[in-house]
């Protein structure tokens, strides 16, 4: 694929192709083909400027990654560093269909998390709406609070949530290395506590992984974020909306309906990741030798391939894990043991 001219971003590429900034890929391709027929040089000596401009515009807008970069450039260069009533402070992460930002409310000065749906498709926008619905009315220390779902001037969507301070579990481990098993135990117990609440309200998270867990060392609070793949009271016809291969159970990867045991599998794989200090440990599905036997057996019960052989009741599983902590470490509370995440 050729490289666009450095000045290509200075043009309004959507106007060049005569399409809306939220146009889908098929519309962009069709517009390019139609306009190219009209603008193509018909005789020797005719100008190729218009056709060249069309080619550059299509080269960028037809490539999802390049289009996202161009859209981000347009936002920065327009001077509008806002989303609704929120002022963007910094980019936090890029996901499969959107970009997450740290933002500040213009009137209140309070920090918020903004998830902007930059992927151009009705399916992606529906996923964002479903994510909002999943926990709109839920209140728990282990969950972010939903603030608003905004429809912007260009018909794109942005989800506003409470800002959760702290590193993700992945960031903490990448920075500080492998934590000891008791630290992993209190993190896992708090995730289970949150799952008790979620599952009681019919919500399955569907994407538990180190990147979606925020750990606050000082308060020992653990927050489960990113509900883009969650399901609310799934039925046999629900299927799954996507997956993160290493941490997702076989039934989710196969597109089947999620059940509580699906979240348990992802939690078990996340515990393996944390105990082993990285992705390779999770890939091997090996529990490190320094993990006490009760905790080892607990993890193995979560990561069996057959969903029918996994635990089914979240409340009972939470109570069981409290006993696992007691048997493994001689206490069921870590007394605010430090988890090195700073």
VOMIVEX-831698 format. One line per 4 residues: their letters; for each residue x, y, z of C-alpha. Coordinates in Angstrom, 3 decimals. Layout:
% residues N
a	X,Y,Z | ...
***
This chain:
% residues 342
xxxx	0.000,0.000,0.000 | 1.371,3.415,-0.940 | 2.002,6.127,1.643 | -0.254,9.213,1.503
xxxx	1.343,12.602,0.948 | 2.316,14.338,4.256 | -0.144,17.156,3.522 | -3.097,14.806,3.006
xxxx	-4.289,15.346,6.611 | -4.618,19.079,5.955 | -7.617,18.410,3.695 | -11.136,17.467,4.707
xxxx	-10.964,13.959,3.286 | -14.646,13.361,3.902 | -15.500,16.333,1.711 | -13.106,15.071,-0.940
xxxx	-15.102,11.833,-1.125 | -18.405,13.657,-0.496 | -19.363,11.406,2.422 | -20.455,11.942,6.020
xxxx	-17.738,11.570,8.717 | -19.693,8.611,10.122 | -20.049,6.882,6.746 | -19.454,3.155,6.766
xxxx	-16.699,1.478,4.799 | -18.946,0.318,1.984 | -20.224,3.869,1.418 | -16.670,5.230,1.261
xxxx	-15.642,2.583,-1.252 | -18.702,3.245,-3.416 | -18.166,7.016,-3.333 | -14.530,6.629,-4.317
xxxx	-15.325,4.390,-7.290 | -18.108,6.659,-8.532 | -16.120,9.896,-8.206 | -13.049,8.341,-9.756
xxxx	-15.025,7.613,-12.921 | -16.033,11.266,-13.091 | -12.584,12.688,-12.336 | -10.288,10.296,-14.170
xxxx	-8.235,11.977,-16.952 | -9.899,11.251,-20.316 | -7.163,12.442,-22.620 | -3.442,12.969,-22.604
xxxx	-2.602,16.190,-20.827 | -5.707,16.222,-18.598 | -5.017,17.048,-14.962 | -4.684,14.165,-12.557
xxxx	-5.022,16.365,-9.472 | -8.622,15.450,-8.641 | -8.044,11.719,-9.144 | -4.916,11.909,-6.984
xxxx	-6.815,13.640,-4.192 | -9.504,10.972,-4.324 | -6.874,8.263,-4.140 | -5.220,9.784,-1.084
xxxx	-8.546,10.253,0.671 | -9.602,6.679,-0.026 | -6.181,5.339,1.001 | -6.646,6.826,4.477
xxxx	-10.377,6.435,5.047 | -10.530,2.876,3.715 | -8.002,1.711,6.305 | -9.602,1.540,9.807
xxxx	-6.336,2.256,11.624 | -5.380,5.176,9.353 | -8.909,6.527,9.518 | -8.812,6.527,13.309
xxxx	-5.489,8.392,13.246 | -6.938,10.928,10.813 | -10.083,11.405,12.924 | -7.956,11.953,16.034
xxxx	-5.876,14.505,14.116 | -9.046,16.344,13.046 | -10.214,16.576,16.647 | -6.863,17.893,17.880
xxxx	-6.426,20.400,15.091 | -9.980,21.712,15.373 | -9.213,23.055,18.841 | -12.306,21.280,20.198
xxxx	-10.735,19.159,22.894 | -14.138,18.447,24.380 | -16.779,15.743,24.358 | -20.122,17.218,25.370
xxxx	-19.560,18.987,28.719 | -16.251,17.180,29.291 | -12.754,18.503,28.590 | -10.337,15.808,27.451
xxxx	-7.186,15.608,29.585 | -5.370,12.637,28.068 | -5.838,9.416,26.148 | -5.816,6.348,28.387
xxxx	-6.250,3.392,26.051 | -7.503,2.234,22.674 | -9.838,-0.728,22.474 | -11.418,-2.745,19.718
xxxx	-13.948,-0.082,18.732 | -13.219,2.977,20.820 | -10.756,5.229,22.609 | -10.825,5.843,26.358
xxxx	-9.897,9.241,27.791 | -9.445,10.854,31.168 | -11.608,13.983,31.174 | -12.834,16.774,33.404
xxxx	-16.390,18.053,33.705 | -16.435,21.668,32.524 | -18.769,22.905,35.287 | -17.907,20.647,38.217
xxxx	-14.189,20.187,37.669 | -14.581,16.513,38.579 | -12.676,13.843,36.687 | -14.546,11.399,34.462
xxxx	-13.736,8.560,32.127 | -14.921,9.017,28.540 | -15.181,6.066,26.185 | -15.523,7.438,22.667
xxxx	-16.908,5.106,20.007 | -14.563,5.901,17.141 | -15.307,2.726,15.193 | -17.760,3.519,12.384
xxxx	-20.478,0.893,12.510 | -23.989,0.484,13.940 | -22.800,-2.725,15.644 | -20.058,-0.884,17.555
xxxx	-22.463,1.837,18.637 | -24.938,-0.785,19.838 | -22.188,-2.425,21.900 | -21.570,0.939,23.591
xxxx	-25.302,1.315,24.309 | -25.435,-2.200,25.733 | -22.414,-1.489,27.910 | -24.227,1.545,29.306
xxxx	-27.433,-0.379,29.953 | -25.579,-3.254,31.641 | -24.683,-1.333,34.800 | -26.679,1.906,34.485
xxxx	-28.616,1.292,37.709 | -25.994,-0.754,39.576 | -24.025,0.671,42.522 | -21.104,-1.244,43.992
xxxx	-17.615,-0.305,45.159 | -16.151,-2.666,42.567 | -17.898,-1.023,39.601 | -17.603,2.334,37.820
xxxx	-20.709,4.551,37.902 | -22.380,5.421,34.620 | -22.823,9.173,34.134 | -24.274,9.596,30.641
xxxx	-24.393,8.335,27.079 | -23.779,11.270,24.733 | -24.670,11.585,21.070 | -22.243,14.063,19.519
xxxx	-22.583,16.523,16.633 | -21.203,14.051,14.107 | -23.683,11.371,15.290 | -20.959,9.447,17.115
xxxx	-21.402,8.242,20.696 | -19.435,8.694,23.903 | -19.979,7.004,27.251 | -19.224,9.034,30.385
xxxx	-18.312,7.115,33.553 | -16.751,7.812,36.922 | -12.966,8.069,36.815 | -11.272,5.228,38.712
xxxx	-7.785,6.187,39.872 | -5.056,3.575,39.848 | -3.193,1.171,37.569 | -4.675,-1.886,35.968
xxxx	-3.569,-5.257,37.276 | -1.527,-5.679,34.095 | 0.231,-2.326,34.560 | 0.979,-3.102,38.203
xxxx	2.538,-6.467,37.411 | 4.483,-5.188,34.392 | 5.973,-2.462,36.583 | 6.582,-4.364,39.814
xxxx	6.794,-8.010,38.841 | 5.017,-11.017,40.261 | 3.059,-10.394,43.506 | 2.973,-12.957,46.273
xxxx	-0.035,-15.347,46.388 | -1.771,-13.605,49.310 | -1.932,-10.356,47.351 | -3.468,-12.199,44.407
xxxx	-5.926,-13.761,46.869 | -7.361,-10.484,48.153 | -7.613,-9.109,44.623 | -9.457,-12.252,43.491
xxxx	-11.789,-12.162,46.497 | -12.832,-8.600,45.729 | -13.508,-9.512,42.102 | -15.636,-12.407,43.324
xxxx	-17.506,-10.044,45.649 | -18.290,-7.834,42.666 | -19.367,-10.864,40.617 | -21.798,-11.874,43.386
xxxx	-23.480,-8.495,42.970 | -23.384,-8.537,39.157 | -24.639,-12.089,38.754 | -27.424,-11.453,41.292
xxxx	-28.629,-8.670,38.970 | -28.362,-10.874,35.891 | -25.207,-9.266,34.485 | -22.294,-11.364,33.197
xxxx	-19.129,-9.351,32.660 | -17.788,-11.381,29.746 | -14.288,-9.857,29.628 | -12.465,-10.330,32.937
xxxx	-8.743,-9.905,32.298 | -5.774,-8.029,33.812 | -6.384,-4.984,31.587 | -9.936,-4.603,32.972
xxxx	-9.082,-4.703,36.678 | -7.987,-1.543,38.509 | -6.143,-2.026,41.816 | -6.001,0.679,44.490
xxxx	-3.271,-0.246,46.967 | -4.037,2.198,49.776 | -7.695,1.234,50.139 | -7.446,-2.367,48.868
xxxx	-10.274,-1.586,46.466 | -10.445,-3.483,43.182 | -12.676,-2.188,40.391 | -13.875,-4.205,37.420
xxxx	-14.196,-2.044,34.288 | -15.106,-2.316,30.583 | -18.516,-3.890,30.114 | -18.382,-3.862,26.319
xxxx	-18.810,-7.652,26.117 | -21.217,-8.029,29.030 | -24.598,-9.708,28.803 | -27.734,-8.869,30.781
xxxx	-29.862,-11.929,31.548 | -28.574,-13.858,28.510 | -30.823,-16.457,26.917 | -30.003,-19.511,24.844
xxxx	-30.163,-17.278,21.760 | -27.808,-14.597,23.100 | -24.488,-16.011,21.952 | -21.340,-13.969,22.679
xxxx	-20.330,-10.569,21.283 | -16.597,-11.180,21.242 | -13.743,-12.414,23.380 | -10.144,-11.992,24.508
xxxx	-8.719,-15.346,23.498 | -6.297,-16.114,26.329 | -8.738,-15.229,29.114 | -12.049,-16.303,27.563
xxxx	-13.591,-19.751,28.118 | -14.085,-22.192,25.228 | -17.854,-21.631,25.092 | -17.374,-17.878,24.616
xxxx	-14.779,-18.354,21.880 | -17.233,-20.713,20.162 | -19.902,-17.976,20.205 | -22.137,-19.730,22.736
xxxx	-24.199,-18.179,25.514 | -22.361,-16.940,28.598 | -23.104,-18.344,32.054 | -21.639,-17.495,35.492
xxxx	-19.023,-20.205,34.945 | -17.741,-18.209,31.962 | -16.719,-15.356,34.256 | -15.201,-17.883,36.690
xxxx	-12.952,-19.273,33.942 | -11.712,-15.763,33.087 | -11.058,-15.053,36.766 | -9.040,-18.260,37.079
xxxx	-6.930,-17.362,34.044 | -6.404,-13.860,35.438 | -5.219,-15.357,38.735 | -2.744,-17.520,36.809
xxxx	-1.501,-14.422,34.982 | -0.980,-12.576,38.253 | 0.624,-15.468,40.130 | 3.014,-16.183,37.259
xxxx	3.785,-12.542,36.556 | 2.707,-12.407,32.917 | 0.961,-13.837,29.892 | 3.265,-16.848,29.462
xxxx	2.183,-18.222,32.825 | -1.457,-18.011,31.805 | -0.728,-19.627,28.452 | 0.871,-22.631,30.173
xxxx	-2.002,-22.928,32.674 | 0.529,-23.844,35.333 | 0.127,-22.750,38.937 | 3.512,-21.638,40.377
xxxx	5.064,-23.867,43.032 | 4.826,-21.178,45.747 | 1.004,-21.161,45.636 | -0.604,-23.054,48.568
xxxx	-2.459,-26.246,47.622 | -5.984,-25.015,48.559 | -5.580,-21.967,46.317 | -4.055,-24.091,43.570
xxxx	-7.003,-26.509,43.665 | -9.451,-23.587,43.620 | -7.914,-22.110,40.458 | -7.884,-25.489,38.718
xxxx	-11.615,-25.868,39.421 | -12.268,-22.608,37.531 | -10.274,-23.244,34.365 | -11.605,-26.634,33.255
xxxx	-12.701,-26.549,29.621 | -16.127,-28.101,30.170 | -18.401,-25.387,31.542 | -20.623,-28.037,33.188
xxxx	-17.703,-29.085,35.379 | -17.068,-25.579,36.731 | -18.758,-24.047,39.791 | -22.200,-22.599,39.070
xxxx	-23.195,-20.544,42.126 | -21.337,-17.261,42.641 | -22.308,-16.760,46.291 | -21.161,-20.264,47.239
xxxx	-17.941,-19.766,45.292 | -17.252,-16.516,47.165 | -17.800,-18.243,50.518 | -15.600,-21.154,49.417
xxxx	-12.771,-18.798,48.496 | -12.902,-17.158,51.921 | -12.164,-20.594,53.380 | -9.432,-21.110,50.768
xxxx	-7.710,-17.942,52.017 | -7.941,-19.145,55.598 | -6.482,-22.558,54.771 | -3.796,-21.103,52.512
xxxx	-2.520,-18.230,54.656 | -3.838,-18.886,58.150 | -6.129,-15.861,57.998 | -9.018,-14.630,55.897
xxxx	-7.919,-10.997,55.986 | -4.566,-9.655,54.770 | -4.618,-6.670,57.191 | -4.112,-4.238,54.298
xxxx	-1.005,-6.033,53.111 | 0.793,-3.836,50.589 | 0.368,-4.662,46.915 | 3.195,-2.868,45.120
xx	1.477,-0.897,42.378 | 3.107,2.531,42.736
***
